[in-house]
Structure formats: structure tokens, C-alpha cells
Amino acid sequence: MFDEITPFKKGFVAALFFLMIAVLVFTQKYLPYNQYRKLEFACSEQTNGIVVEFEERDSDGVYFYGPMVEFEADGRTIRTYAVNTVQPEKTHPVGESLVIHYDPATYSDVLIDTDDDVKRQFRNTLIISGALCGAAIISLILGIAFSDHSKEIKTYFLNKDGETFEQWQMRQEQANDGKEKLSLEKPAETDTDGE
């Protein structure tokens, strides 16, 4: 079955490859985006904060990078970690002033005002994933189109006597011509040695 690599098989393998890459790219950006959307919903208050240190942390298998910020809220000084899910390479120097959004219920969830970087990057990820899915479909279509359709799959079923359908049919036609009796049995072989 796999002894001959046909264009269809090549197209199918290429389609699987493109789909796996699309899923990988989508998953890599979706997890931080989903976490960010949850935080964005909760963090409704805006203020200015000062960076006091920079660190990374793991939350449910997703790495987040961002500064530890200090800000004033309701007459108290709050010091907490600010999530920066989309710019892991961007660091904020200690002492930098940032516009942040915080959760007024807990004060522990803080987001950096990223000017929609998360949404823009996720939109770009959707475009890339969509293009990879399109490449998968095109690979499959090309594999089908360039397959040799002249080689039709023929399956021969043998009867109990080892005859194919075509052989049995020929024998039946001969029987109808009166040369032998119509039977589902294979004609007995005769001994031609003169005995």
C-alpha cells in the first residue's frame, strides 16, 4: 500500500504538516491571548504605576513576562506583578512610569496598557493560521488533481475455485453457448494423458 509514493500521498502528508503547524502557531498565541482577555475584563480601573523590578512567572503552563509595579489606589500603596503577555522581549527599566489597568476588587491583577498589542498579535496569528490551513487544502487538492486516475483500483474477489469474476463470467457465457452446463462449480479437469 505504501510502496509507491503517489501525488495524493504527498499532498496528504503536506496537508497534515500545514495543519499541525497552524495548530501549533494558533495555540502558542491563543493561550496568552485568552488569559489576557480574562484579565482585561477584570482590570477596569486605570492609573499610573512605577516599575520596581522585572520578572517572569508561570501561570497554568503559560509564561508571562512583566514588571513588578507600585501604584496608589484608594489611599493605599499597592505593589504587584503586571502582566505583559505579548512582548516577552520588552523589558521595563526600574523607575519607569507605566499606564496600567488594575482590578478594583483584588488590586492583585494588573495589566500594562499595551495599545491593543495583544489583539493585533492574535489577529496576525489568525491570519497566519488561516493561510496555513489554506495551504493544507491546496496541497490536498493538488495531490488529488495530479494523481493518476487512469489506474483505477481493481479488487478481484476469488470464488472457492480461485476464479476471478471475469473468469467465472466467461465460463458462464460459454455455458450459455451450449459448450458446457451452467454451473457455479469450476469444470473438472480432464486427464489428457490418454488413460
Backbone as CSV, one residue per row, in Angstrom:
resi,resn,N_x,N_y,N_z,CA_x,CA_y,CA_z,C_x,C_y,C_z
1,MET,0.820,-1.207,0.000,0.000,0.000,0.000,0.858,1.263,0.000
2,PHE,1.929,1.244,0.811,2.773,2.423,0.894,4.056,2.265,0.084
3,ASP,4.080,1.269,-0.798,5.285,1.044,-1.575,5.498,2.096,-2.649
4,GLU,4.433,2.752,-3.089,4.549,3.780,-4.124,4.081,5.108,-3.545
5,ILE,4.930,6.123,-3.653,4.552,7.453,-3.152,3.862,8.191,-4.285
6,THR,2.564,8.299,-4.164,1.764,8.938,-5.199,1.626,10.430,-4.905
7,PRO,1.217,11.229,-5.888,0.974,12.647,-5.632,-0.091,12.868,-4.553
8,PHE,-1.081,11.981,-4.506,-2.114,12.117,-3.468,-1.505,11.960,-2.080
9,LYS,-0.628,10.962,-1.928,0.007,10.746,-0.629,0.887,11.932,-0.249
10,LYS,1.602,12.470,-1.232,2.431,13.653,-0.967,1.560,14.833,-0.538
11,GLY,0.449,15.031,-1.255,-0.468,16.119,-0.908,-1.073,15.939,0.463
12,PHE,-1.406,14.697,0.814,-1.991,14.406,2.119,-0.991,14.675,3.237
13,VAL,0.254,14.251,3.043,1.296,14.480,4.048,1.563,15.978,4.197
14,ALA,1.617,16.698,3.082,1.831,18.153,3.138,0.667,18.834,3.853
15,ALA,-0.558,18.386,3.596,-1.730,18.954,4.261,-1.653,18.733,5.763
16,LEU,-1.276,17.538,6.183,-1.126,17.261,7.625,-0.049,18.148,8.245
17,PHE,1.049,18.319,7.538,2.131,19.171,8.027,1.649,20.612,8.231
18,PHE,0.982,21.172,7.211,0.489,22.544,7.332,-0.536,22.684,8.452
19,LEU,-1.406,21.693,8.615,-2.401,21.755,9.686,-1.744,21.686,11.063
20,MET,-0.725,20.854,11.214,-0.035,20.776,12.508,0.657,22.094,12.841
21,ILE,1.295,22.699,11.860,1.952,23.995,12.096,0.912,25.054,12.444
22,ALA,-0.239,25.049,11.753,-1.300,26.018,12.035,-1.802,25.872,13.465
23,VAL,-2.006,24.644,13.903,-2.473,24.408,15.279,-1.420,24.862,16.277
24,LEU,-0.162,24.581,15.998,0.922,24.990,16.891,0.993,26.510,17.007
25,VAL,0.960,27.204,15.882,1.027,28.673,15.891,-0.177,29.252,16.620
26,PHE,-1.366,28.727,16.326,-2.586,29.234,16.955,-2.537,29.021,18.465
27,THR,-2.158,27.818,18.895,-2.138,27.509,20.324,-1.119,28.363,21.060
28,GLN,0.023,28.599,20.434,1.066,29.391,21.077,0.581,30.806,21.396
29,LYS,-0.227,31.386,20.546,-0.701,32.752,20.775,-2.060,32.804,21.458
30,TYR,-2.858,31.727,21.329,-4.205,31.764,21.913,-4.175,31.716,23.433
31,LEU,-3.300,30.884,24.007,-3.283,30.762,25.462,-2.983,32.091,26.156
32,PRO,-1.930,32.814,25.751,-1.718,34.131,26.368,-2.859,35.108,26.061
33,TYR,-3.393,35.043,24.852,-4.496,35.939,24.490,-5.714,35.681,25.366
34,ASN,-6.041,34.417,25.571,-7.198,34.068,26.392,-7.009,34.554,27.832
35,GLN,-5.805,34.349,28.373,-5.513,34.817,29.729,-5.596,36.338,29.801
36,TYR,-5.074,36.989,28.782,-5.102,38.455,28.746,-6.542,38.975,28.703
37,ARG,-7.398,38.317,27.900,-8.798,38.759,27.791,-9.521,38.660,29.130
38,LYS,-9.226,37.606,29.881,-9.839,37.465,31.209,-9.389,38.600,32.127
39,LEU,-8.087,38.883,32.088,-7.563,39.965,32.923,-8.070,41.326,32.458
40,GLU,-8.179,41.494,31.155,-8.656,42.767,30.608,-10.085,43.064,31.075
41,PHE,-10.891,42.019,31.163,-12.267,42.185,31.628,-12.301,42.588,33.102
42,ALA,-11.413,41.960,33.902,-11.403,42.230,35.339,-10.753,43.574,35.677
43,CYS,-9.743,43.972,34.908,-8.981,45.185,35.225,-9.641,46.404,34.587
44,SER,-10.553,47.006,35.311,-11.348,48.095,34.741,-10.866,49.487,35.150
45,GLU,-10.047,49.591,36.164,-9.564,50.896,36.631,-8.191,51.192,36.042
46,GLN,-7.961,52.481,35.715,-6.691,52.888,35.115,-5.968,53.856,36.033
47,THR,-4.637,53.704,36.084,-3.808,54.615,36.870,-2.378,54.546,36.350
48,ASN,-1.475,55.284,36.976,-0.052,55.223,36.650,0.669,54.422,37.722
49,GLY,1.640,53.611,37.273,2.434,52.832,38.213,3.907,53.004,37.922
50,ILE,4.739,52.680,38.902,6.187,52.783,38.773,6.763,51.366,38.819
51,VAL,7.676,51.070,37.884,8.326,49.764,37.848,9.347,49.690,38.981
52,VAL,9.215,48.628,39.815,10.170,48.451,40.911,11.112,47.272,40.658
53,GLU,10.708,46.301,39.801,11.578,45.211,39.357,10.924,44.521,38.168
54,PHE,11.679,43.635,37.487,11.153,42.925,36.317,11.363,41.435,36.516
55,GLU,10.328,40.631,36.184,10.430,39.188,36.386,9.537,38.444,35.398
56,GLU,9.656,37.118,35.428,8.766,36.263,34.647,8.140,35.262,35.602
57,ARG,6.945,34.778,35.225,6.307,33.758,36.054,5.467,32.845,35.183
58,ASP,5.177,31.676,35.727,4.397,30.657,35.035,3.016,30.610,35.666
59,SER,1.994,30.670,34.810,0.618,30.579,35.296,-0.112,29.556,34.443
60,ASP,-0.408,28.404,35.011,-1.113,27.324,34.305,-0.396,26.915,33.025
61,GLY,0.911,26.831,33.063,1.673,26.378,31.904,1.968,27.461,30.885
62,VAL,1.528,28.698,31.124,1.772,29.803,30.203,2.712,30.792,30.899
63,TYR,3.805,31.141,30.215,4.756,32.076,30.793,4.319,33.513,30.527
64,PHE,4.377,34.314,31.577,4.066,35.731,31.477,5.298,36.509,31.918
65,TYR,5.545,37.589,31.183,6.690,38.431,31.485,6.173,39.819,31.812
66,GLY,6.748,40.426,32.802,6.316,41.776,33.098,6.973,42.330,34.339
67,PRO,6.752,43.588,34.562,7.380,44.247,35.703,6.541,44.130,36.979
68,MET,7.218,44.237,38.091,6.551,44.417,39.373,6.326,45.923,39.489
69,VAL,5.068,46.338,39.668,4.751,47.767,39.707,4.195,48.157,41.067
70,GLU,4.359,49.423,41.335,3.830,50.004,42.566,2.933,51.164,42.163
71,PHE,1.717,51.195,42.735,0.781,52.269,42.388,-0.104,52.588,43.591
72,GLU,-0.753,53.739,43.506,-1.648,54.199,44.571,-3.094,53.913,44.162
73,ALA,-3.874,53.333,45.099,-5.290,53.084,44.849,-6.023,53.138,46.183
74,ASP,-7.082,53.924,46.232,-7.912,54.065,47.439,-7.078,54.436,48.666
75,GLY,-6.097,55.298,48.467,-5.294,55.783,49.577,-4.239,54.804,50.064
76,ARG,-4.038,53.682,49.365,-3.019,52.719,49.775,-2.000,52.554,48.655
77,THR,-0.808,52.109,49.023,0.228,51.798,48.038,0.180,50.297,47.774
78,ILE,-0.010,49.960,46.511,-0.117,48.555,46.098,1.138,48.196,45.307
79,ARG,1.678,47.027,45.585,2.838,46.528,44.839,2.466,45.130,44.319
80,THR,2.426,44.997,42.983,2.015,43.718,42.399,2.641,43.530,41.017
81,TYR,2.451,42.357,40.494,3.004,41.960,39.200,2.067,42.421,38.080
82,ALA,2.611,43.050,37.042,1.822,43.495,35.889,2.084,42.561,34.715
83,VAL,1.037,42.012,34.160,1.174,41.028,33.088,1.535,41.704,31.773
84,ASN,2.497,41.114,31.085,2.853,41.554,29.740,2.985,40.285,28.907
85,THR,1.879,39.831,28.333,1.857,38.535,27.661,2.390,38.574,26.246
86,VAL,2.406,39.717,25.611,2.688,39.753,24.180,4.051,40.296,23.815
87,GLN,4.762,40.853,24.762,6.068,41.416,24.455,7.112,40.849,25.408
88,PRO,7.400,39.533,25.286,8.344,38.944,26.220,9.746,39.520,26.109
89,GLU,10.075,40.052,24.949,11.406,40.618,24.775,11.513,42.038,25.332
90,LYS,10.356,42.649,25.630,10.368,44.031,26.109,10.537,44.050,27.624
91,THR,11.531,44.743,28.055,11.725,44.921,29.494,11.458,46.373,29.846
92,HIS,11.090,46.566,31.084,10.838,47.921,31.565,11.874,48.237,32.638
93,PRO,12.632,49.305,32.442,13.651,49.634,33.436,13.020,50.035,34.771
94,VAL,13.720,49.712,35.823,13.252,50.091,37.155,13.151,51.613,37.218
95,GLY,12.023,52.090,37.728,11.779,53.523,37.829,10.905,54.065,36.715
96,GLU,10.633,53.252,35.659,9.798,53.707,34.547,8.338,53.847,34.999
97,SER,7.698,54.898,34.512,6.284,55.121,34.804,5.446,54.500,33.688
98,LEU,4.454,53.695,34.068,3.597,52.998,33.105,2.140,53.312,33.365
99,VAL,1.359,53.341,32.276,-0.100,53.397,32.418,-0.557,51.954,32.597
100,ILE,-1.263,51.693,33.691,-1.708,50.333,33.993,-3.209,50.311,34.244
101,HIS,-3.760,49.097,34.134,-5.159,48.847,34.476,-5.163,47.800,35.585
102,TYR,-5.974,48.008,36.625,-5.983,47.070,37.740,-7.415,46.659,38.076
103,ASP,-7.514,45.538,38.769,-8.797,45.009,39.209,-9.136,45.681,40.544
104,PRO,-10.190,46.493,40.593,-10.510,47.200,41.845,-10.986,46.258,42.957
105,ALA,-11.362,45.034,42.620,-11.826,44.095,43.645,-10.657,43.459,44.390
106,THR,-9.546,43.202,43.704,-8.431,42.488,44.347,-7.140,43.290,44.373
107,TYR,-6.964,44.217,43.472,-5.741,45.010,43.285,-4.538,44.158,42.866
108,SER,-4.689,42.835,42.835,-3.544,41.987,42.508,-3.400,41.754,41.005
109,ASP,-4.486,41.890,40.248,-4.420,41.721,38.799,-4.191,43.073,38.144
110,VAL,-3.049,43.194,37.463,-2.664,44.460,36.833,-2.191,44.179,35.418
111,LEU,-2.651,44.995,34.480,-2.235,44.904,33.083,-1.556,46.188,32.657
112,ILE,-0.547,46.030,31.809,0.102,47.196,31.217,-0.746,47.651,30.041
113,ASP,-0.913,48.941,29.889,-1.647,49.480,28.737,-0.780,49.270,27.502
114,THR,-1.135,48.280,26.672,-0.293,47.876,25.548,-0.782,48.389,24.196
115,ASP,-1.735,49.269,24.183,-2.253,49.818,22.925,-2.707,48.716,21.967
116,ASP,-3.425,47.758,22.478,-4.007,46.668,21.684,-2.976,45.771,21.018
117,ASP,-1.784,45.647,21.590,-0.789,44.724,21.046,-1.286,43.285,21.065
118,VAL,-1.995,42.921,22.120,-2.498,41.551,22.238,-3.472,41.248,21.107
119,LYS,-4.418,42.132,20.894,-5.418,41.916,19.840,-4.765,41.911,18.458
120,ARG,-3.831,42.802,18.239,-3.147,42.863,16.944,-2.349,41.593,16.684
121,GLN,-1.622,41.130,17.687,-0.824,39.921,17.501,-1.706,38.695,17.328
122,PHE,-2.823,38.642,18.051,-3.713,37.497,17.889,-4.384,37.523,16.513
123,ARG,-4.736,38.708,16.035,-5.304,38.829,14.689,-4.289,38.351,13.648
124,ASN,-3.028,38.737,13.806,-1.983,38.278,12.889,-1.825,36.758,12.961
125,THR,-1.942,36.198,14.157,-1.871,34.743,14.323,-3.016,34.064,13.602
126,LEU,-4.207,34.632,13.685,-5.353,34.063,12.962,-5.113,34.094,11.454
127,ILE,-4.530,35.173,10.969,-4.242,35.277,9.530,-3.220,34.217,9.116
128,ILE,-2.159,34.066,9.912,-1.125,33.067,9.594,-1.708,31.659,9.664
129,SER,-2.474,31.368,10.707,-3.094,30.041,10.839,-4.052,29.774,9.692
130,GLY,-4.817,30.791,9.301,-5.729,30.637,8.170,-4.980,30.375,6.872
131,ALA,-3.862,31.070,6.680,-3.057,30.841,5.468,-2.481,29.429,5.454
132,LEU,-2.050,28.934,6.611,-1.526,27.568,6.680,-2.627,26.540,6.414
133,CYS,-3.828,26.786,6.923,-4.958,25.885,6.631,-5.284,25.928,5.134
134,GLY,-5.215,27.111,4.539,-5.433,27.233,3.100,-4.378,26.467,2.314
135,ALA,-3.126,26.540,2.763,-2.057,25.778,2.108,-2.305,24.274,2.238
136,ALA,-2.858,23.859,3.372,-3.184,22.438,3.560,-4.246,21.991,2.563
137,ILE,-5.266,22.811,2.393,-6.344,22.469,1.452,-5.814,22.438,0.026
138,ILE,-4.993,23.418,-0.334,-4.419,23.463,-1.681,-3.527,22.246,-1.921
139,SER,-2.735,21.847,-0.911,-1.878,20.661,-1.051,-2.709,19.413,-1.313
140,LEU,-3.794,19.291,-0.591,-4.661,18.125,-0.768,-5.313,18.133,-2.147
141,ILE,-5.780,19.298,-2.587,-6.408,19.412,-3.907,-5.400,19.099,-5.009
142,LEU,-4.182,19.643,-4.884,-3.154,19.361,-5.891,-2.774,17.888,-5.894
143,GLY,-2.722,17.277,-4.724,-2.429,15.852,-4.651,-3.471,15.023,-5.365
144,ILE,-4.732,15.412,-5.212,-5.816,14.706,-5.903,-5.756,14.980,-7.401
145,ALA,-5.517,16.243,-7.762,-5.512,16.622,-9.172,-4.395,15.939,-9.957
146,PHE,-3.233,15.773,-9.342,-2.102,15.179,-10.052,-2.002,13.668,-9.880
147,SER,-2.966,13.083,-9.202,-2.978,11.617,-9.076,-3.315,11.015,-10.425
148,ASP,-2.779,9.850,-10.685,-3.021,9.154,-11.941,-4.362,8.441,-11.844
149,HIS,-5.371,9.026,-12.475,-6.718,8.465,-12.405,-6.919,7.339,-13.412
150,SER,-5.939,7.105,-14.276,-6.090,6.021,-15.238,-5.909,4.666,-14.562
151,LYS,-5.236,4.673,-13.439,-5.074,3.435,-12.688,-6.218,3.334,-11.692
152,GLU,-7.285,2.727,-12.126,-8.406,2.566,-11.220,-8.123,1.391,-10.307
153,ILE,-8.621,1.515,-9.116,-8.415,0.446,-8.155,-9.318,-0.714,-8.538
154,LYS,-8.717,-1.884,-8.753,-9.483,-3.063,-9.102,-9.255,-4.101,-8.017
155,THR,-10.323,-4.544,-7.463,-10.231,-5.588,-6.465,-10.865,-6.826,-7.040
156,TYR,-10.123,-7.885,-7.082,-10.631,-9.135,-7.614,-10.960,-10.060,-6.453
157,PHE,-12.192,-10.485,-6.431,-12.609,-11.452,-5.430,-12.594,-12.832,-6.080
158,LEU,-11.961,-13.752,-5.460,-11.868,-15.097,-5.990,-12.952,-15.962,-5.362
159,ASN,-13.551,-16.809,-6.212,-14.525,-17.744,-5.657,-13.789,-18.916,-5.030
160,LYS,-14.549,-19.914,-4.585,-13.907,-21.034,-3.881,-12.951,-21.830,-4.764
161,ASP,-13.113,-21.693,-6.082,-12.232,-22.406,-7.004,-11.047,-21.560,-7.451
162,GLY,-10.927,-20.347,-6.911,-9.807,-19.496,-7.262,-10.013,-18.700,-8.536
163,GLU,-11.250,-18.611,-9.005,-11.537,-17.854,-10.234,-11.893,-16.417,-9.885
164,THR,-11.494,-15.509,-10.741,-11.960,-14.140,-10.615,-13.354,-14.060,-11.218
165,PHE,-14.018,-12.933,-10.988,-15.363,-12.759,-11.537,-15.331,-12.837,-13.062
166,GLU,-14.306,-12.241,-13.653,-14.218,-12.246,-15.116,-14.064,-13.674,-15.656
167,GLN,-13.277,-14.486,-14.974,-13.111,-15.880,-15.403,-14.419,-16.653,-15.268
168,TRP,-15.084,-16.476,-14.150,-16.365,-17.158,-13.930,-17.394,-16.721,-14.980
169,GLN,-17.418,-15.393,-15.266,-18.368,-14.865,-16.241,-18.103,-15.445,-17.633
170,MET,-16.843,-15.564,-18.018,-16.507,-16.125,-19.314,-16.973,-17.589,-19.389
171,ARG,-16.788,-18.322,-18.311,-17.219,-19.704,-18.283,-18.746,-19.805,-18.403
172,GLN,-19.438,-18.849,-17.802,-20.898,-18.862,-17.874,-21.380,-18.534,-19.285
173,GLU,-20.681,-17.613,-19.929,-21.052,-17.292,-21.309,-20.830,-18.489,-22.221
174,GLN,-19.758,-19.207,-22.011,-19.514,-20.416,-22.791,-20.610,-21.448,-22.537
175,ALA,-21.058,-21.542,-21.314,-22.118,-22.492,-20.975,-23.414,-22.104,-21.668
176,ASN,-23.674,-20.811,-21.751,-24.890,-20.346,-22.421,-24.822,-20.626,-23.921
177,ASP,-23.644,-20.699,-24.475,-23.484,-21.028,-25.878,-23.624,-22.541,-26.112
178,GLY,-23.845,-23.290,-25.050,-24.054,-24.722,-25.167,-22.796,-25.528,-25.085
179,LYS,-21.662,-24.929,-24.762,-20.413,-25.671,-24.733,-20.272,-26.482,-23.450
180,GLU,-20.895,-26.007,-22.338,-20.864,-26.758,-21.096,-22.080,-26.388,-20.263
181,LYS,-22.364,-27.145,-19.287,-23.529,-26.944,-18.436,-23.265,-25.749,-17.516
182,LEU,-24.308,-24.884,-17.355,-24.202,-23.723,-16.482,-24.062,-24.197,-15.043
183,SER,-22.975,-23.762,-14.418,-22.733,-24.204,-13.055,-21.883,-23.174,-12.344
184,LEU,-22.045,-23.143,-11.055,-21.176,-22.284,-10.260,-19.871,-22.991,-9.946
185,GLU,-19.842,-24.275,-10.218,-18.643,-25.056,-9.941,-17.666,-24.910,-11.099
186,LYS,-16.415,-25.001,-10.805,-15.377,-24.978,-11.820,-15.395,-26.331,-12.532
187,PRO,-15.278,-26.335,-13.847,-15.310,-27.613,-14.539,-14.153,-28.502,-14.096
188,ALA,-14.463,-29.787,-14.013,-13.459,-30.740,-13.596,-12.385,-30.824,-14.656
189,GLU,-11.161,-30.910,-14.237,-10.066,-31.025,-15.168,-10.003,-32.472,-15.674
190,THR,-9.813,-32.595,-16.940,-9.758,-33.937,-17.525,-8.323,-34.367,-17.704
191,ASP,-8.135,-35.645,-17.645,-6.792,-36.198,-17.791,-6.512,-36.340,-19.276
192,THR,-5.547,-35.672,-19.804,-5.250,-35.676,-21.230,-4.095,-36.592,-21.582
193,ASP,-3.694,-37.443,-20.661,-2.561,-38.339,-20.913,-2.998,-39.604,-21.647
194,GLY,-4.262,-39.757,-21.950,-4.737,-40.895,-22.714,-5.114,-42.080,-21.863
195,GLU,-5.350,-41.918,-20.635,-5.731,-43.062,-19.808,-7.162,-43.395,-19.961
